[in-house]
Amino acid sequence: MMAGRGHQDWMGELPDTLSTFPLANLAIPGSHDSFSFWVDEKSPVGPDQAISIKRLAKISLVKKIMKKWSVTQNLTFKEQLESGIRYFDLRVSSKPEEAGNEIYFIHGLYGIKVWDGLTEIDKFLTHHSKEVIFLDFNHFYAMEHEHHLYLVNMLQEVFGNKLCNADCVENITLQFLWAKKYQVLIFYHYNIWNEFSFLWPGKKMPAPWANTTNVHKLIQFLETTLGERSKRGTFHVSQAILTPRVKTIVRGLKSGLKNTLVHRNLPMILNWVKMQKPGVMGVNIITSDFVELVDFAETVIHLNFLLLKTHKENTR
């Protein structure tokens, strides 16, 4: 049995009290580079990479190595949703060498078409009407204004009435969303967001990044940035991820990200998660690589019951 299975309807199953709390004060599991369960080693290297890498990648072995370091998840969108993941970190790109406006997910190498990923997510939401997701489009490559229009129209076409209009963050509770039948909040880090009522500005979803290979530094960074979290008006992402440096990759060439950095440090990262409390200055969205390796989603979801306990004690 895979860790974290069976959390398909966790939002719908939360105690009533929690469904009245702002989503910004609940603990929500997310995935880092959510789409990177499949990257195409036959595709050209993406425009998110330096020219030196593009040159190197003409050697087929280099692409195989890139794949080992580009893949940060094993589960598809559907499998991530079933395991309880509700926040998706998305990076997208056009293919400059291709005619038309088609958009792909990207992390070093091209992933699946955005359309295919979105329709898979939509299908899940249709079957699980009380579940709500956050789509955070935070990196765009090789995209002109018309690519953005193409993508935003696609979002509208796929999700339709499930899209939640940008609003005051504190108003967004599960009760509010269920009443309106909203299931999708889209954060868009490009200045087209103000032209569409259903796009939330990227600044409402800060996701400070530690950029370290050292788990102790990571945990210190997560603590510091939580302490600086704004009390109102935004969601907050704690990126519980380690980032490989060039020398990390060189040392672990064959073994890849999962075996070099993630496996070894996940238990310590998970212990940090277990000690957190959601709430106004507490954790909100927590993201990880390879979310299925430990009971990541389950651990994050469980934090909400601490919130309930504190709430009950305070209202006695």
Phi and psi in degrees as a GROMACS rama.xvg file:
@    title "Ramachandran Plot"
@    xaxis  label "Phi"
@    yaxis  label "Psi"
@TYPE xy
-79.7954  139.462  MET-2
-58.5154  139.789  ALA-3
81.8034  4.69088  GLY-4
-67.2221  159.001  ARG-5
83.1055  26.3561  GLY-6
-118.952  38.6479  HIS-7
-64.6213  -33.2501  GLN-8
-123.079  34.2207  ASP-9
-64.4574  -32.6415  TRP-10
-67.571  -42.8279  MET-11
-65.0319  -22.8128  GLY-12
-97.8982  1.46734  GLU-13
-65.175  149.5  LEU-14
-56.2109  146.775  PRO-15
-50.131  -42.635  ASP-16
-55.2528  -43.3568  THR-17
-66.7455  -26.3302  LEU-18
-74.1351  -6.27079  SER-19
-98.9384  -6.08211  THR-20
-82.1231  146.593  PHE-21
-58.2406  139.521  PRO-22
-59.5627  -25.2314  LEU-23
-66.8235  -15.1629  ALA-24
-105.291  2.27191  ASN-25
-99.3501  161.421  LEU-26
-92.8172  124.972  ALA-27
-130.07  124.107  ILE-28
-77.5413  137.976  PRO-29
-133.251  169.08  GLY-30
-120.328  146.859  SER-31
-90.5452  137.595  HIS-32
44.6214  58.9745  ASP-33
-57.6289  -28.0588  SER-34
-90.6923  -1.59928  PHE-35
-85.2741  20.1515  SER-36
-66.0062  -20.6023  PHE-37
-140.41  122.849  TRP-38
-127.737  150.387  VAL-39
-96.5397  104.716  ASP-40
-74.5558  -7.56957  GLU-41
-87.8634  -13.7525  LYS-42
-78.1578  161.966  SER-43
-64.716  158.597  PRO-44
-66.8137  142.159  VAL-45
-74.0792  160.796  GLY-46
-68.7787  -0.324769  PRO-47
-85.0904  -0.130901  ASP-48
-107.716  152.95  GLN-49
-68.1532  155.899  ALA-50
-58.0781  -38.3698  ILE-51
-59.2271  -39.9686  SER-52
-66.9161  -41.4956  ILE-53
-59.993  -39.133  LYS-54
-66.1695  -47.1922  ARG-55
-60.0821  -35.1667  LEU-56
-70.2525  -3.88764  ALA-57
-67.4438  -18.6003  LYS-58
-86.9451  125.243  ILE-59
-63.2517  -32.0581  SER-60
-61.0756  -35.8182  LEU-61
-61.7335  -39.2365  VAL-62
-66.9102  -36.9178  LYS-63
-61.3864  -41.409  LYS-64
-67.0449  -43.7324  ILE-65
-56.4104  -40.1575  MET-66
-60.8501  -41.8529  LYS-67
-63.1589  -25.449  LYS-68
-102.11  -12.0181  TRP-69
-88.8524  -28.4976  SER-70
-79.542  119.373  VAL-71
-116.827  -1.92412  THR-72
-137.875  149.262  GLN-73
-101.848  -21.893  ASN-74
-92.2853  143.803  LEU-75
-70.5468  170.827  THR-76
-54.5454  -46.9478  PHE-77
-59.4553  -45.2685  LYS-78
-67.7283  -36.4271  GLU-79
-64.4361  -43.7174  GLN-80
-61.2051  -43.0844  LEU-81
-64.2056  -30.3196  GLU-82
-84.2388  -3.96411  SER-83
112.123  -3.92386  GLY-84
-67.0924  133.302  ILE-85
-128.719  -3.67424  ARG-86
-121.535  131.696  TYR-87
-121.859  126.455  PHE-88
-93.8075  115.386  ASP-89
-122.331  130.901  LEU-90
-123.282  131.964  ARG-91
-133.48  159.343  VAL-92
-155.853  151.701  SER-93
-84.4235  172.624  SER-94
-106.473  103.975  LYS-95
-54.8772  -27.8813  PRO-96
-84.8843  3.21956  GLU-97
-113.026  140.447  GLU-98
-73.3074  156.323  ALA-99
88.4597  -178.456  GLY-100
-106.93  14.3576  ASN-101
-52.3356  137.989  GLU-102
-115.735  139.09  ILE-103
-123.748  153.75  TYR-104
-72.4384  152.38  PHE-105
-148.003  138.792  ILE-106
-154.098  85.5288  HIS-107
80.7698  -56.621  GLY-108
-117.051  160.199  LEU-109
-72.7591  141.883  TYR-110
-101.978  -151.346  GLY-111
-75.17  165.74  ILE-112
-64.58  140.898  LYS-113
-57.5884  -41.2102  VAL-114
-53.0101  -45.825  TRP-115
-64.5868  -40.2544  ASP-116
-66.1873  -43.7111  GLY-117
-65.8714  -40.3828  LEU-118
-67.8345  -33.2107  THR-119
-64.5804  -41.396  GLU-120
-66.0122  -43.3686  ILE-121
-61.3638  -39.8724  ASP-122
-60.3845  -43.577  LYS-123
-60.8729  -46.0344  PHE-124
-63.8236  -35.9875  LEU-125
-62.2736  -36.024  THR-126
-84.8138  -15.0115  HIS-127
-130.67  80.0023  HIS-128
-71.3871  -11.4532  SER-129
-100.359  2.04018  LYS-130
-90.9349  141.448  GLU-131
-125.369  137.93  VAL-132
-125.176  155.657  ILE-133
-111.589  124.027  PHE-134
-109.812  116.166  LEU-135
-110.442  97.0639  ASP-136
-85.2898  98.2234  PHE-137
-116.277  -8.2481  ASN-138
-136.722  130.25  HIS-139
-125.085  134.632  PHE-140
-128.058  143.177  TYR-141
50.2952  41.9914  ALA-142
-121.287  120.874  MET-143
-87.9327  175.19  GLU-144
-55.2091  -40.1921  HIS-145
-68.1774  -27.6891  GLU-146
-65.0331  -41.3488  HIS-147
-63.4979  -42.8941  HIS-148
-61.4468  -40.9063  LEU-149
-60.5308  -45.7976  TYR-150
-67.1849  -43.765  LEU-151
-65.8516  -39.4226  VAL-152
-64.0903  -36.2404  ASN-153
-63.178  -43.311  MET-154
-59.1577  -41.991  LEU-155
-66.3604  -41.6683  GLN-156
-65.8389  -41.5226  GLU-157
-73.2438  -47.9795  VAL-158
-97.6346  -23.3884  PHE-159
49.1107  -122.887  GLY-160
-70.7384  -6.97608  ASN-161
-76.8936  -11.8979  LYS-162
-76.5435  127.969  LEU-163
-91.1086  125.428  CYS-164
-65.4158  147.377  ASN-165
-59.8012  138.581  ALA-166
-152.402  -176.104  ASP-167
-69.3819  127.912  CYS-168
-54.5356  -39.5205  VAL-169
-65.4966  -19.0267  GLU-170
-78.2416  -15.4263  ASN-171
-85.5482  93.9459  ILE-172
-114.669  164.693  THR-173
-61.9051  -39.9301  LEU-174
-56.301  -46.5004  GLN-175
-61.1078  -46.3308  PHE-176
-66.836  -41.9888  LEU-177
-62.7318  -41.0909  TRP-178
-61.2515  -34.9276  ALA-179
-93.4382  -4.92577  LYS-180
61.9973  30.8567  LYS-181
-86.2031  140.087  TYR-182
-134.152  -6.52517  GLN-183
-131.074  124.165  VAL-184
-111.621  124.17  LEU-185
-112.127  123.67  ILE-186
-104.847  130.192  PHE-187
-130.663  110.857  TYR-188
-91.3435  52.9158  HIS-189
-152.456  145.135  TYR-190
-74.6074  28.3961  ASN-191
-92.088  -11.7057  ILE-192
-56.8055  -32.6842  TRP-193
-74.5174  -4.02643  ASN-194
-93.4474  -7.50582  GLU-195
-132.25  128.052  PHE-196
-64.8694  -24.4073  SER-197
-93.5715  5.92766  PHE-198
-100.277  127.185  LEU-199
-92.4067  141.294  TRP-200
-65.7593  145.004  PRO-201
-56.304  -30.3412  GLY-202
-66.7709  -13.7858  LYS-203
-80.6571  -3.33239  LYS-204
-132.011  62.7345  MET-205
-63.4999  139.341  PRO-206
-137.987  73.4288  ALA-207
-56.289  141.921  PRO-208
-118.477  124.464  TRP-209
-73.3499  -30.7788  ALA-210
49.3518  56.7343  ASN-211
-141.186  155.996  THR-212
-99.2067  -2.10568  THR-213
-100.28  119.692  ASN-214
-64.9915  -32.5778  VAL-215
-68.5014  -41.719  HIS-216
-64.7242  -37.9982  LYS-217
-59.8151  -48.7261  LEU-218
-65.5177  -38.5488  ILE-219
-61.6416  -42.1426  GLN-220
-64.5541  -43.4665  PHE-221
-61.1053  -41.6245  LEU-222
-62.9857  -48.6393  GLU-223
-60.5726  -47.8983  THR-224
-70.8036  -29.3244  THR-225
-65.9968  -39.8907  LEU-226
-63.2647  -26.3531  GLY-227
-96.7091  2.7013  GLU-228
-58.4312  140.105  ARG-229
-72.2568  138.783  SER-230
-67.7564  -29.9271  LYS-231
-140.408  159.716  ARG-232
87.6229  -6.71134  GLY-233
-142.243  159.992  THR-234
-82.5963  -176.854  PHE-235
-153.137  131.367  HIS-236
-108.564  124.579  VAL-237
-97.0483  108.738  SER-238
-85.7307  95.3956  GLN-239
-84.9795  62.7999  ALA-240
-132.624  149.174  ILE-241
-102.544  142.52  LEU-242
-112.671  123.149  THR-243
-68.3729  141.536  PRO-244
-93.9692  170.668  ARG-245
-56.4443  -44.0697  VAL-246
-68.7512  -28.3473  LYS-247
-62.3251  -43.5048  THR-248
-66.6734  -42.3403  ILE-249
-62.2689  -43.2959  VAL-250
-66.1216  -35.9203  ARG-251
-111.2  30.5891  GLY-252
-41.2621  -55.1692  LEU-253
-77.6317  -29.901  LYS-254
-80.2705  -26.0712  SER-255
80.4945  175.483  GLY-256
-59.9688  -46.9907  LEU-257
-60.2853  -48.8179  LYS-258
-78.5639  -26.908  ASN-259
-82.1204  -47.575  THR-260
-111.846  -42.2795  LEU-261
-76.6325  -55.9581  VAL-262
-47.7061  -48.5886  HIS-263
-67.0801  -34.3739  ARG-264
-102.179  -11.8886  ASN-265
-57.3202  -42.3371  LEU-266
-56.7843  -39.968  PRO-267
-69.9664  -38.9526  MET-268
-63.599  -42.3503  ILE-269
-64.7287  -36.5862  LEU-270
-62.4503  -38.598  ASN-271
-61.6871  -45.2238  TRP-272
-57.9025  -44.9501  VAL-273
-60.0241  -26.6228  LYS-274
-89.2915  0.717139  MET-275
-86.0073  158.877  GLN-276
-125.857  134.309  LYS-277
-75.9723  175.564  PRO-278
132.947  -172.229  GLY-279
-57.6547  -46.5766  VAL-280
-109.27  14.591  MET-281
-97.1703  -166.552  GLY-282
-70.7743  155.559  VAL-283
-126.531  -89.8109  ASN-284
-95.0682  132.266  ILE-285
-121.064  128.839  ILE-286
-113.512  153.597  THR-287
-146.189  161.039  SER-288
-85.2912  154.81  ASP-289
43.3401  63.3092  PHE-290
-61.6057  -16.2821  VAL-291
-89.6219  -6.73302  GLU-292
-68.8442  -28.7493  LEU-293
-134.514  177.586  VAL-294
-78.8545  59.6001  ASP-295
-64.7205  -56.9123  PHE-296
-59.2089  -44.9505  ALA-297
-59.3598  -42.341  GLU-298
-62.319  -43.6506  THR-299
-66.9324  -46.3813  VAL-300
-57.9752  -40.4653  ILE-301
-61.722  -27.7433  HIS-302
-58.1046  -27.2008  LEU-303
-64.2053  -25.492  ASN-304
-73.9398  -24.3409  PHE-305
-65.6484  -38.9761  LEU-306
-62.4837  -42.0447  LEU-307
-63.1652  -43.1262  LEU-308
-61.2  -48.2073  LYS-309
-60.2288  -42.027  THR-310
-61.4156  -44.5921  HIS-311
-63.4549  -41.5747  LYS-312
-63.6264  -38.5204  GLU-313
-74.1192  -23.9969  ASN-314
-98.284  2.50183  THR-315
